[in-house]
Amino acid sequence: MPASRLTDTSRLAIHTMTHKPWSLEQCIREYSRAHLPGITVWRNVLAPMGAPAAGKMLRDSGLEVAALVRCGFFPGRDPPARALAMDDNRRAIDEASEIAAPMVVLVCGAVPGMSLPDARKQIRDGIAQLEPLAAERKIKLAIEPLHPMYAADRSAINTMKQAREICQALNSPWVGIACDVYHVWWDPDLETEIRLAGEQKTLFAFHLCDWRVQTRDLLNDRGLMGDGCIPLRTIRGWVEDAGFRGWNEVEIFSTEQWARDQVEYVQRIQRAYLQHC
C-alpha cells in the first residue's frame, strides 16, 4: 500500500446521513472544521431549506459535493405508481443540478409480491426513461446494488453483475454503478465485476462502512470501518486497480452512533478511514 494512503484524506467524503442528527448547515460547518474536502448530500437535509438555498450554502463552504442520495424506486404495481416515482426522480435530477452534484444514486426499488424478474425489467425501463434527462443535465445515474436481504422491498438489483447488465443494455456514459462495500462485500465475483466496471467506465462511486458480525439491525447497525469483517483495503485496492479515482464516501447508518457525540464521531471516522481503508 502506498504510504500516502495512510495519511491522505484528500478523497474522503462523508454522507450527511452518517450524521443523521445534524442539519445540512451543521454537516457543512463540522466537515469544514475537520478539513474534509467532500460531502455527499441526502435529500432529506435539502427539504427544510430547498435545493437553491442549499446549493448556495454548499458553494460558499468550499466543500465539493460527491453525489445526491437518493432516488430510484422504479417498480410499481400500476402505471400511476411508476409515474409518481419518475416524477420524483426528475425532481432529484433538478436538485442535483441546483447543488452541483455530479450524480444521483439510485436505490432501484422492489415491490413485495412482485417477481424479481418483473421488478428488474421495470427498473431497467425506468432508468432508460430517465437517461435522456440525465444526459441533458449532465447528471450521472449511479445504480447501487443492495444486499439481497433488501430484495423484497428496497431493491431487486442485488449484485454488481445485475447492475452491469443494465449498464450494458442502456450503453450510456450517464449510467453506471455505485459500489457500496456493505452491500457487495460477500459477492464471490466482486473482484471480477469491479474490474469489468473499470474497463467499461461504469464505476461511478465507492461507499465505505463495515459489516458487524453480530448485526443487531439490518438497516441501522452498520459498523465504522474496522468494526466489522469487510476486507476494506482489499476491495479499495481492487477499485483503484480498476482505475477509480473518485471519492471514497463514508456512509454509515447506525442508531448507536447517531446517539453519540457527532463532532467526536467525525474525528473517529477520519481515524478509521486512515487506519482501515
Sequence and secondary structure as in RCSB ss.txt:
>XXXX:A:sequence
MPASRLTDTSRLAIHTMTHKPWSLEQCIREYSRAHLPGITVWRNVLAPMGAPAAGKMLRDSGLEVAALVRCGFFP
GRDPPARALAMDDNRRAIDEASEIAAPMVVLVCGAVPGMSLPDARKQIRDGIAQLEPLAAERKIKLAIEPLHPMY
AADRSAINTMKQAREICQALNSPWVGIACDVYHVWWDPDLETEIRLAGEQKTLFAFHLCDWRVQTRDLLNDRGLM
GDGCIPLRTIRGWVEDAGFRGWNEVEIFSTEQWARDQVEYVQRIQRAYLQHC
>XXXX:A:secstr
  GGGGT  TTEEEEGGGGTTS HHHHHHHHHHTT  EEEEEGGGTTTT HHHHHHHHHHHT EEEEEEEEE   
 SSHHHHHHHHHHHHHHHHHHHHTT SEEEEE B  TTS HHHHHHHHHHHHHHHHHHHHHHT EEEE    GGG
TTTTBS  SHHHHHHHHHHH  TTEEEEEEHHHHTT TTHHHHHHHHHHTT EEEEEE B  TT S SSSB B T
TSSS  HHHHHHHHHHTT  S EEE   BHHHHTS HHHHHHHHHHHHHHH 
